[in-house]
């Protein structure tokens, strides 16, 4: 079981419904296609920041990586990364991933039921 997050470049949507529409369009364009898109420089920088905290799954000899797939950069396409985390580490890892996205001016979205834009309103300063 995994927990998924989407992070992308762009203006922060006004609400969760708009965010879901934006995510769906980006997913259809960059992920759900046979065409390959290299990660944008900002998304590559974002992935590097995540990997500075936790090792990539492909290099995880101690079982401490929260990522469910590797290499993590392989989940990125163009201005979007849609990536899974192990469910048992998702609370800490997703909070960190959302904080890093916000600090870099990226949009973070939890596409699962009951999810939405991250950080959640109770987490915002």
C-alpha positions in Angstrom: 0.0 0.0 0.0 1.3 3.4 -0.8 0.5 7.1 -0.4 0.8 9.3 -3.5 1.6 13.0 -3.9 1.7 15.2 -6.9 3.9 18.3 -7.2 4.0 20.7 -10.1 5.1 24.0 -11.3 2.5 26.7 -11.6 0.2 29.1 -9.7 -1.4 27.6 -6.6 -5.0 26.8 -7.5 -7.7 28.7 -5.6 -9.3 25.5 -4.2 -9.1 21.7 -4.2 -11.6 21.3 -7.1 -9.5 23.5 -9.3 -6.3 21.7 -8.1 -7.9 18.3 -9.0 -8.7 19.6 -12.5 -5.1 21.0 -13.0 -3.7 17.7 -11.7 -5.8 15.6 -14.1 -4.8 17.7 -17.1 -1.1 17.5 -16.1 -1.3 13.8 -15.5 -3.0 13.2 -18.8 -0.5 15.3 -20.6 2.8 14.2 -19.0 2.2 10.8 -17.2 -0.6 8.9 -18.9 1.1 9.0 -22.3 3.6 7.1 -24.4 5.5 10.3 -25.0 8.5 10.9 -22.6 9.2 14.2 -21.1 12.4 14.9 -19.1 11.8 16.5 -15.7 12.0 20.3 -15.7 14.9 21.8 -13.9 12.7 22.9 -11.0 11.2 19.5 -10.6 14.7 17.9 -10.8 15.8 20.4 -8.1 12.8 19.4 -5.9 13.6 15.7 -6.2 17.3 16.4 -5.3 16.0 18.2 -2.2 13.9 15.2 -1.2 16.8 12.9 -1.8 19.1 15.0 0.4 16.8 14.0 3.3 16.1 10.4 2.4 18.1 8.1 0.1 16.6 7.0 -3.2 15.0 3.5 -3.0 17.6 2.2 -5.5 20.3 3.0 -2.9 18.5 2.1 0.2 20.5 -0.7 1.9 19.0 -0.1 5.4 15.3 0.1 4.5 14.9 3.7 5.6 13.7 5.3 2.4 10.1 6.4 2.4 9.8 6.2 -1.4 7.9 3.3 -2.9 9.7 3.5 -6.3 13.1 4.2 -7.6 14.7 6.0 -9.0 12.5 8.8 -7.6 13.3 11.1 -10.6 11.8 8.5 -12.8 8.4 9.5 -11.6 8.9 13.1 -12.9 7.8 14.3 -16.3 8.1 17.9 -17.5 6.7 20.2 -14.8 5.1 17.3 -12.8 6.1 14.6 -10.4 3.6 12.1 -9.1 5.2 9.8 -6.7 4.4 7.1 -4.1 5.6 6.7 -0.5 5.4 3.7 1.7 2.2 4.1 3.7 3.9 3.5 7.1 6.3 6.5 6.5 3.9 8.7 4.6 2.9 11.1 7.4 6.4 12.4 8.0 7.6 12.1 4.4 4.5 13.7 2.8 4.6 16.6 5.3 8.3 17.2 4.5 7.6 16.9 0.7 4.8 19.5 1.0 7.0 21.8 3.0 9.8 21.6 0.4 7.4 22.1 -2.4 6.0 25.2 -0.7 9.5 26.6 -0.1 10.3 26.2 -3.7 7.1 27.8 -5.0 5.7 24.5 -6.3 2.1 23.2 -5.9 1.7 20.1 -3.8 -1.5 18.1 -4.1 -2.8 15.0 -2.4 -5.0 13.3 -5.1 -6.4 10.6 -2.7 -10.0 10.7 -1.4 -10.3 13.5 1.2 -7.0 15.0 0.1 -6.3 18.3 -1.5 -3.8 21.0 -1.6 -0.8 20.7 0.8 0.1 21.9 3.2 -3.4 21.5 4.5 -4.9 24.7 5.9 -4.1 23.7 9.5 -0.5 23.3 8.6 -0.1 26.7 7.0 1.4 29.6 9.0 
